[in-house]
Amino acid sequence: MAGTNLAFSYVVLLGLRQAGVSVTEQEEADYLHHINVVGWLNGVDGQLLPQNMREAYRLGQAIGKRQFRQSEAGEGLTRSLLNAIAETGSKTSGRPDTIRNLAAGEMRFFLGDRNADLLGIPSAPIEKRLAGVISRLPIFDGSVARLG
């Protein structure tokens, strides 16, 4: 449960950083606190609710070291997810392989190759680079949201 709580807080904040979305330290702290309240209400032990990004990092590392392993179940779920994305995307584009590769590239960009390999995400180097380029477009830097 602590790992799931991190997935909705710390991991989301890391993804925003990686995508180049500017978030202040106070906004990160507020968001982490908000998700911690939800985690606490869902029964996560208070000692497993990180009070700041450094504690979240340490908890994430400890959980990852203990829990992140390659498994048939993980690979099967990932394969099913990629197939569902490809099927849904192909209804509008008619190109399931392209949609699957774009999704795999984005997953690799955000997860990193080590974690992507554990999940059996196929290598998609061009699409991974594309995800990195797209994430740096001005629409993701937060300036549009703050203009209003």
Steps between C-alpha positions, in 0.01 A plus 500: 500500500789736569633433151162572345483823699842595358376420150229765539727757663876480462500315167252749352720789615807334350313458172411869498865589557613264226242645262634848574183622672600770745360447847614694804638327809191618690269349236691172523477505881128579488431223249705248699308595815165469321578148379636409845165597653325274249750222578446540872122487451553179300697342784864563412707504820599858583866397523487408130369839389797711389502857627712637216648403164823372658307259723288397201817430301644284778176309545471450125856366484437259789176372348659470157800308632274255677209470256606582141559169325421358162190281503268329254204682656662841459600429142153365420324803647732733310446311175122518553523873567704563185256289296202691640668833420578380148145375446340818630736726307462305179126578494588858412839463331482150353865442597517273808876435472576873492272564799656208694853627427414855605354370828804277559734792427318724744503228767874453452556876519321532834591164658860476383641205312570287809139506622366474145709187446359348820150552358588364156431832325640469149788722401381801301799733479358745247168522683680542835696794359179640355336483845794697640471764230123532530520536877713810453253686282387834647152367575650280774708765680208625706500849348171445317320395818635800690404760237131495588 
